[in-house]
Amino acid sequence: MNDLTRDSDRILSESKALVRDNREGGRHRRAPSIGQGSAKAKRDHLLKKVRNVVIAVFAIWLASGVAGAIFSGIGFWGVMGVLVASIIAIAVFSSYPKMGTPKRADINKGNVRQMVGRTELWLEAQRPALPAPAARIIDDMGVQLDALGLQLEGLDQNHPKAREVRSLVGEQLPEMIDSYRRIPAHLRNEQRAGSTPDEQLTDSLGKISGEIDSITRQLAEGSLDDLAIKHRYLDYKFGEGAQTSPQLENKS
């Protein structure tokens, strides 16, 4: 009996540790999210795992309750079996399915805002293989892609800017990083045409970062103009403009 108690305590402890590790990203933790898009995708994936765990454990305990009602109890070994089955279910469903990195061919699918979120996840996976200056640009690019995604919400997929974003973020950016990664590591620091592949990658990422910022500003122009118009109207109606505007004189 004592051995069984110790074993059940050990299994429970290991199960709790496993769930905690998965909540924090697993034994091999994912790199920090570069933006809100990739962070949301990870949260959604974790919530699906939690849902699967709850459903599995509930089904096990429901089945044990039905069995207990039919056979007038399940006994000590039945309780132990339910406990072990619950722990196994927690271990399995908190570990699987794994969240995979979007494949290169899948990045540019779906609507353009979803594409931006997938690009963030893909960039996170590429970041460790990039030189430090390029990795820092990727970190900053996450914030830029979040801002761009916000402006893309509700935008017609055939809008010229939507097509431009799809080409820049869904094609040119990953193609450039893929081209860099195909270069053997020992050749990435060698001078070629006045610069090294490391320098060329960093420079190109900087240009793409600037273009993303430019597109975001262009898409936000309408909102900025609308806000300025509303501000001027409220200032005229309730602010200094109202105080300096001509007032009708009361007639006696």
CYANA upper distance limits for C-alpha pairs under 8 A (distance plus 0.5 A):
  1 MET  CA      5 THR  CA      6.70
  2 ASN  CA      6 ARG  CA      6.62
  3 ASP  CA      7 ASP  CA      6.57
  4 LEU  CA      8 SER  CA      6.55
  5 THR  CA      9 ASP  CA      6.61
  6 ARG  CA     10 ARG  CA      6.60
  7 ASP  CA     11 ILE  CA      6.63
  8 SER  CA     12 LEU  CA      6.58
  8 SER  CA     84 VAL  CA      8.48
  9 ASP  CA     13 SER  CA      6.61
 10 ARG  CA     14 GLU  CA      6.65
 11 ILE  CA     15 SER  CA      6.53
 11 ILE  CA     84 VAL  CA      8.45
 11 ILE  CA     87 ILE  CA      7.92
 12 LEU  CA     16 LYS  CA      6.67
 12 LEU  CA     87 ILE  CA      7.56
 13 SER  CA     17 ALA  CA      6.76
 14 GLU  CA     18 LEU  CA      6.64
 15 SER  CA     19 VAL  CA      6.72
 15 SER  CA     87 ILE  CA      6.71
 15 SER  CA     90 ILE  CA      7.72
 15 SER  CA     91 ALA  CA      6.92
 16 LYS  CA     20 ARG  CA      6.63
 17 ALA  CA     21 ASP  CA      6.60
 18 LEU  CA     22 ASN  CA      6.72
 18 LEU  CA     26 GLY  CA      8.49
 18 LEU  CA     91 ALA  CA      7.25
 18 LEU  CA     94 SER  CA      8.49
 19 VAL  CA     23 ARG  CA      6.62
 19 VAL  CA     90 ILE  CA      7.96
 19 VAL  CA     91 ALA  CA      7.67
 19 VAL  CA     94 SER  CA      6.88
 20 ARG  CA     24 GLU  CA      6.82
 21 ASP  CA     25 GLY  CA      6.75
 21 ASP  CA     26 GLY  CA      5.22
 21 ASP  CA     27 ARG  CA      6.38
 22 ASN  CA     26 GLY  CA      4.50
 22 ASN  CA     27 ARG  CA      7.61
 22 ASN  CA     94 SER  CA      7.02
 22 ASN  CA     95 SER  CA      7.27
 23 ARG  CA     46 LEU  CA      7.95
 24 GLU  CA     29 ARG  CA      7.58
 25 GLY  CA     29 ARG  CA      4.99
 25 GLY  CA     30 ARG  CA      6.30
 26 GLY  CA     30 ARG  CA      8.20
 26 GLY  CA     95 SER  CA      8.38
 31 ALA  CA    124 GLU  CA      7.30
 31 ALA  CA    125 ALA  CA      8.30
 32 PRO  CA    124 GLU  CA      8.43
 33 SER  CA     38 SER  CA      6.52
 33 SER  CA     39 ALA  CA      5.99
 33 SER  CA    121 LEU  CA      8.31
 33 SER  CA    124 GLU  CA      7.50
 34 ILE  CA     38 SER  CA      7.58
 34 ILE  CA     39 ALA  CA      8.30
 34 ILE  CA    120 GLU  CA      7.32
 34 ILE  CA    124 GLU  CA      7.27
 34 ILE  CA    138 ILE  CA      8.04
 34 ILE  CA    139 ASP  CA      5.77
 34 ILE  CA    140 ASP  CA      7.99
 34 ILE  CA    141 MET  CA      8.10
 34 ILE  CA    142 GLY  CA      5.12
 34 ILE  CA    143 VAL  CA      7.54
 35 GLY  CA     39 ALA  CA      6.81
 35 GLY  CA    120 GLU  CA      7.34
 35 GLY  CA    142 GLY  CA      4.86
 35 GLY  CA    143 VAL  CA      5.91
 35 GLY  CA    145 LEU  CA      7.84
 35 GLY  CA    146 ASP  CA      6.64
 36 GLN  CA     40 LYS  CA      6.43
 36 GLN  CA    142 GLY  CA      8.24
 36 GLN  CA    143 VAL  CA      8.18
 36 GLN  CA    146 ASP  CA      6.66
 37 GLY  CA     41 ALA  CA      6.94
 37 GLY  CA    116 VAL  CA      8.07
 37 GLY  CA    117 GLY  CA      5.12
 37 GLY  CA    118 ARG  CA      8.31
 37 GLY  CA    120 GLU  CA      7.29
 37 GLY  CA    146 ASP  CA      6.82
 38 SER  CA     42 LYS  CA      6.86
 38 SER  CA    117 GLY  CA      6.13
 38 SER  CA    118 ARG  CA      7.51
 38 SER  CA    120 GLU  CA      6.05
 38 SER  CA    121 LEU  CA      5.68
 39 ALA  CA     43 ARG  CA      6.76
 40 LYS  CA     44 ASP  CA      6.58
 41 ALA  CA     45 HIS  CA      6.74
 41 ALA  CA    117 GLY  CA      8.21
 42 LYS  CA     46 LEU  CA      6.69
 42 LYS  CA     99 MET  CA      8.28
 43 ARG  CA     47 LEU  CA      6.64
 44 ASP  CA     48 LYS  CA      6.84
 45 HIS  CA     49 LYS  CA      7.00
 45 HIS  CA     99 MET  CA      7.44
 46 LEU  CA     50 VAL  CA      6.80
 47 LEU  CA     51 ARG  CA      6.61
 48 LYS  CA     52 ASN  CA      6.68
 49 LYS  CA     53 VAL  CA      6.72
 49 LYS  CA     93 PHE  CA      6.61
 49 LYS  CA     94 SER  CA      6.11
 49 LYS  CA     95 SER  CA      8.41
 49 LYS  CA     96 TYR  CA      7.90
 49 LYS  CA     97 PRO  CA      8.15
 50 VAL  CA     54 VAL  CA      6.73
 50 VAL  CA     93 PHE  CA      8.39
 50 VAL  CA     94 SER  CA      7.42
 51 ARG  CA     55 ILE  CA      6.68
 52 ASN  CA     56 ALA  CA      6.58
 52 ASN  CA     93 PHE  CA      6.68
 53 VAL  CA     57 VAL  CA      6.62
 53 VAL  CA     89 ALA  CA      7.21
 53 VAL  CA     90 ILE  CA      6.07
 53 VAL  CA     93 PHE  CA      5.98
 53 VAL  CA     94 SER  CA      7.11
 54 VAL  CA     58 PHE  CA      6.44
 55 ILE  CA     59 ALA  CA      6.58
 56 ALA  CA     60 ILE  CA      6.82
 56 ALA  CA     86 SER  CA      8.27
 56 ALA  CA     89 ALA  CA      6.86
 56 ALA  CA     90 ILE  CA      8.43
 57 VAL  CA     61 TRP  CA      6.75
 57 VAL  CA     86 SER  CA      6.00
 57 VAL  CA     89 ALA  CA      7.21
 57 VAL  CA     90 ILE  CA      7.93
 58 PHE  CA     62 LEU  CA      6.43
 59 ALA  CA     63 ALA  CA      6.55
 60 ILE  CA     64 SER  CA      6.73
 60 ILE  CA     82 VAL  CA      7.30
 60 ILE  CA     85 ALA  CA      7.84
 60 ILE  CA     86 SER  CA      7.29
 61 TRP  CA     65 GLY  CA      6.59
 61 TRP  CA     82 VAL  CA      7.46
 62 LEU  CA     66 VAL  CA      6.78
 63 ALA  CA     67 ALA  CA      6.62
 64 SER  CA     68 GLY  CA      6.47
 64 SER  CA     74 ILE  CA      8.00
 64 SER  CA     82 VAL  CA      7.44
 65 GLY  CA     69 ALA  CA      6.71
 66 VAL  CA     70 ILE  CA      6.77
 67 ALA  CA     71 PHE  CA      6.50
 67 ALA  CA     72 SER  CA      8.47
 67 ALA  CA     73 GLY  CA      7.80
 67 ALA  CA     74 ILE  CA      7.41
 68 GLY  CA     72 SER  CA      5.76
 68 GLY  CA     73 GLY  CA      4.46
 68 GLY  CA     74 ILE  CA      5.59
 69 ALA  CA     73 GLY  CA      6.87
 74 ILE  CA     78 GLY  CA      5.32
 74 ILE  CA     79 VAL  CA      7.14
 75 GLY  CA     79 VAL  CA      6.83
 76 PHE  CA     80 MET  CA      6.75
 77 TRP  CA     81 GLY  CA      6.48
 78 GLY  CA     82 VAL  CA      6.71
 79 VAL  CA     83 LEU  CA      6.68
 80 MET  CA     84 VAL  CA      6.63
 81 GLY  CA     85 ALA  CA      6.49
 82 VAL  CA     86 SER  CA      6.54
 83 LEU  CA     87 ILE  CA      6.76
 84 VAL  CA     88 ILE  CA      6.66
 85 ALA  CA     89 ALA  CA      6.60
 86 SER  CA     90 ILE  CA      6.65
 87 ILE  CA     91 ALA  CA      6.64
 88 ILE  CA     92 VAL  CA      6.56
 89 ALA  CA     93 PHE  CA      6.39
 90 ILE  CA     94 SER  CA      6.22
 91 ALA  CA     95 SER  CA      6.78
 92 VAL  CA     96 TYR  CA      6.53
 93 PHE  CA     97 PRO  CA      7.73
101 THR  CA    121 LEU  CA      6.98
101 THR  CA    122 TRP  CA      6.43
101 THR  CA    125 ALA  CA      7.40
102 PRO  CA    106 ASP  CA      6.86
102 PRO  CA    107 ILE  CA      6.95
102 PRO  CA    118 ARG  CA      6.88
102 PRO  CA    119 THR  CA      8.47
102 PRO  CA    121 LEU  CA      7.45
102 PRO  CA    122 TRP  CA      6.34
103 LYS  CA    107 ILE  CA      7.05
103 LYS  CA    122 TRP  CA      8.16
104 ARG  CA    122 TRP  CA      8.27
104 ARG  CA    174 PRO  CA      7.95
107 ILE  CA    115 MET  CA      6.30
107 ILE  CA    118 ARG  CA      6.34
107 ILE  CA    119 THR  CA      6.64
107 ILE  CA    122 TRP  CA      8.46
107 ILE  CA    170 GLY  CA      6.63
108 ASN  CA    112 VAL  CA      8.20
108 ASN  CA    115 MET  CA      6.07
108 ASN  CA    166 ARG  CA      7.35
108 ASN  CA    170 GLY  CA      5.45
108 ASN  CA    171 GLU  CA      7.69
109 LYS  CA    115 MET  CA      6.91
110 GLY  CA    114 GLN  CA      6.84
110 GLY  CA    115 MET  CA      6.97
111 ASN  CA    115 MET  CA      6.81
111 ASN  CA    157 GLN  CA      7.30
112 VAL  CA    116 VAL  CA      6.91
112 VAL  CA    152 LEU  CA      7.82
112 VAL  CA    157 GLN  CA      7.35
112 VAL  CA    162 ALA  CA      7.09
112 VAL  CA    165 VAL  CA      8.02
112 VAL  CA    166 ARG  CA      6.81
113 ARG  CA    117 GLY  CA      7.19
113 ARG  CA    149 GLY  CA      5.80
113 ARG  CA    152 LEU  CA      6.46
113 ARG  CA    153 GLU  CA      7.18
114 GLN  CA    118 ARG  CA      6.82
115 MET  CA    119 THR  CA      6.59
115 MET  CA    166 ARG  CA      8.20
115 MET  CA    170 GLY  CA      7.30
116 VAL  CA    120 GLU  CA      6.94
116 VAL  CA    145 LEU  CA      7.03
116 VAL  CA    149 GLY  CA      6.95
116 VAL  CA    169 VAL  CA      7.57
116 VAL  CA    170 GLY  CA      8.05
117 GLY  CA    121 LEU  CA      7.16
117 GLY  CA    145 LEU  CA      8.43
117 GLY  CA    149 GLY  CA      8.34
118 ARG  CA    122 TRP  CA      6.70
119 THR  CA    123 LEU  CA      6.50
119 THR  CA    169 VAL  CA      7.75
119 THR  CA    170 GLY  CA      7.48
120 GLU  CA    124 GLU  CA      6.78
120 GLU  CA    142 GLY  CA      6.88
120 GLU  CA    145 LEU  CA      8.08
121 LEU  CA    125 ALA  CA      7.18
122 TRP  CA    126 GLN  CA      7.03
123 LEU  CA    127 ARG  CA      6.52
123 LEU  CA    138 ILE  CA      7.65
124 GLU  CA    128 PRO  CA      8.38
126 GLN  CA    130 LEU  CA      7.39
126 GLN  CA    177 ILE  CA      8.44
127 ARG  CA    135 ALA  CA      5.99
127 ARG  CA    138 ILE  CA      7.63
128 PRO  CA    135 ALA  CA      7.96
129 ALA  CA    181 ARG  CA      8.05
130 LEU  CA    134 ALA  CA      6.61
130 LEU  CA    135 ALA  CA      6.29
131 PRO  CA    135 ALA  CA      6.64
131 PRO  CA    198 ASP  CA      6.91
131 PRO  CA    202 THR  CA      8.50
132 ALA  CA    136 ARG  CA      6.76
133 PRO  CA    137 ILE  CA      7.08
133 PRO  CA    202 THR  CA      6.89
134 ALA  CA    138 ILE  CA      6.86
134 ALA  CA    198 ASP  CA      8.49
134 ALA  CA    201 LEU  CA      7.44
134 ALA  CA    202 THR  CA      5.20
134 ALA  CA    205 LEU  CA      7.40
135 ALA  CA    139 ASP  CA      6.83
136 ARG  CA    140 ASP  CA      6.95
137 ILE  CA    141 MET  CA      6.45
137 ILE  CA    202 THR  CA      8.23
137 ILE  CA    205 LEU  CA      7.38
137 ILE  CA    206 GLY  CA      7.29
137 ILE  CA    209 SER  CA      8.12
138 ILE  CA    142 GLY  CA      6.98
138 ILE  CA    205 LEU  CA      8.33
139 ASP  CA    143 VAL  CA      8.06
140 ASP  CA    144 GLN  CA      7.22
141 MET  CA    145 LEU  CA      6.52
141 MET  CA    209 SER  CA      6.74
142 GLY  CA    146 ASP  CA      6.78
143 VAL  CA    147 ALA  CA      6.91
144 GLN  CA    148 LEU  CA      6.63
144 GLN  CA    209 SER  CA      8.15
144 GLN  CA    212 ILE  CA      7.40
144 GLN  CA    213 ASP  CA      7.00
145 LEU  CA    149 GLY  CA      6.43
145 LEU  CA    212 ILE  CA      7.97
146 ASP  CA    150 LEU  CA      6.87
147 ALA  CA    151 GLN  CA      7.11
147 ALA  CA    216 THR  CA      7.46
148 LEU  CA    152 LEU  CA      6.77
148 LEU  CA    212 ILE  CA      7.80
148 LEU  CA    213 ASP  CA      8.29
148 LEU  CA    215 ILE  CA      8.22
148 LEU  CA    216 THR  CA      5.69
149 GLY  CA    153 GLU  CA      6.98
151 GLN  CA    155 LEU  CA      8.24
151 GLN  CA    216 THR  CA      7.22
151 GLN  CA    219 LEU  CA      6.72
151 GLN  CA    220 ALA  CA      7.06
152 LEU  CA    162 ALA  CA      7.84
152 LEU  CA    219 LEU  CA      8.47
155 LEU  CA    159 HIS  CA      7.56
155 LEU  CA    162 ALA  CA      7.80
156 ASP  CA    162 ALA  CA      7.77
157 GLN  CA    162 ALA  CA      6.24
157 GLN  CA    163 ARG  CA      7.72
158 ASN  CA    162 ALA  CA      6.92
158 ASN  CA    163 ARG  CA      6.98
159 HIS  CA    163 ARG  CA      6.94
160 PRO  CA    164 GLU  CA      6.66
161 LYS  CA    165 VAL  CA      6.59
161 LYS  CA    215 ILE  CA      7.92
161 LYS  CA    219 LEU  CA      8.37
162 ALA  CA    166 ARG  CA      6.68
163 ARG  CA    167 SER  CA      6.74
164 GLU  CA    168 LEU  CA      6.62
165 VAL  CA    169 VAL  CA      6.11
165 VAL  CA    170 GLY  CA      7.78
165 VAL  CA    212 ILE  CA      8.39
165 VAL  CA    215 ILE  CA      8.41
166 ARG  CA    170 GLY  CA      5.41
166 ARG  CA    171 GLU  CA      7.34
167 SER  CA    171 GLU  CA      5.57
167 SER  CA    172 GLN  CA      6.72
168 LEU  CA    172 GLN  CA      5.52
168 LEU  CA    173 LEU  CA      6.61
168 LEU  CA    208 ILE  CA      8.02
169 VAL  CA    173 LEU  CA      5.84
169 VAL  CA    174 PRO  CA      7.85
170 GLY  CA    174 PRO  CA      7.21
171 GLU  CA    175 GLU  CA      6.44
172 GLN  CA    176 MET  CA      6.57
173 LEU  CA    177 ILE  CA      7.05
173 LEU  CA    205 LEU  CA      8.20
173 LEU  CA    208 ILE  CA      7.86
174 PRO  CA    178 ASP  CA      6.52
175 GLU  CA    179 SER  CA      6.61
176 MET  CA    180 TYR  CA      6.86
176 MET  CA    201 LEU  CA      8.06
177 ILE  CA    181 ARG  CA      6.69
177 ILE  CA    201 LEU  CA      7.99
178 ASP  CA    182 ARG  CA      6.82
179 SER  CA    183 ILE  CA      7.50
180 TYR  CA    197 PRO  CA      7.52
180 TYR  CA    201 LEU  CA      7.52
183 ILE  CA    187 LEU  CA      7.23
183 ILE  CA    188 ARG  CA      7.14
184 PRO  CA    188 ARG  CA      7.27
186 HIS  CA    190 GLU  CA      8.42
187 LEU  CA    197 PRO  CA      8.40
188 ARG  CA    196 THR  CA      6.76
188 ARG  CA    197 PRO  CA      5.52
188 ARG  CA    198 ASP  CA      6.24
189 ASN  CA    196 THR  CA      5.79
189 ASN  CA    197 PRO  CA      6.96
189 ASN  CA    198 ASP  CA      6.77
190 GLU  CA    195 SER  CA      8.33
190 GLU  CA    196 THR  CA      5.79
190 GLU  CA    197 PRO  CA      7.82
191 GLN  CA    195 SER  CA      5.51
191 GLN  CA    196 THR  CA      5.00
191 GLN  CA    197 PRO  CA      8.18
192 ARG  CA    196 THR  CA      6.20
192 ARG  CA    197 PRO  CA      8.09
195 SER  CA    199 GLU  CA      6.63
195 SER  CA    200 GLN  CA      7.08
196 THR  CA    200 GLN  CA      6.66
197 PRO  CA    201 LEU  CA      6.51
198 ASP  CA    202 THR  CA      6.78
199 GLU  CA    203 ASP  CA      6.54
200 GLN  CA    204 SER  CA      6.56
201 LEU  CA    205 LEU  CA      6.58
202 THR  CA    206 GLY  CA      6.69
203 ASP  CA    207 LYS  CA      6.92
204 SER  CA    208 ILE  CA      6.79
205 LEU  CA    209 SER  CA      6.52
206 GLY  CA    210 GLY  CA      6.75
207 LYS  CA    211 GLU  CA      6.75
208 ILE  CA    212 ILE  CA      6.64
209 SER  CA    213 ASP  CA      6.85
210 GLY  CA    214 SER  CA      6.71
211 GLU  CA    215 ILE  CA      6.69
212 ILE  CA    216 THR  CA      6.69
213 ASP  CA    217 ARG  CA      6.74
214 SER  CA    218 GLN  CA      6.76
215 ILE  CA    219 LEU  CA      6.67
216 THR  CA    220 ALA  CA      6.61
217 ARG  CA    221 GLU  CA      6.65
220 ALA  CA    224 LEU  CA      6.67
221 GLU  CA    225 ASP  CA      6.57
222 GLY  CA    226 ASP  CA      6.59
223 SER  CA    227 LEU  CA      6.61
224 LEU  CA    228 ALA  CA      6.70
225 ASP  CA    229 ILE  CA      6.69
226 ASP  CA    230 LYS  CA      6.79
227 LEU  CA    231 HIS  CA      6.57
228 ALA  CA    232 ARG  CA      6.69
229 ILE  CA    233 TYR  CA      6.70
230 LYS  CA    234 LEU  CA      6.67
231 HIS  CA    235 ASP  CA      6.54
232 ARG  CA    236 TYR  CA      6.58
233 TYR  CA    237 LYS  CA      6.60
234 LEU  CA    238 PHE  CA      6.15
234 LEU  CA    239 GLY  CA      7.26
235 ASP  CA    239 GLY  CA      4.75
235 ASP  CA    240 GLU  CA      6.74
235 ASP  CA    241 GLY  CA      6.24
235 ASP  CA    242 ALA  CA      7.69
236 TYR  CA    240 GLU  CA      7.18
236 TYR  CA    241 GLY  CA      4.52
236 TYR  CA    242 ALA  CA      5.61
237 LYS  CA    241 GLY  CA      7.08
237 LYS  CA    242 ALA  CA      5.60
238 PHE  CA    242 ALA  CA      5.94
238 PHE  CA    243 GLN  CA      8.40
239 GLY  CA    243 GLN  CA      7.28
240 GLU  CA    244 THR  CA      6.84
241 GLY  CA    245 SER  CA      6.51
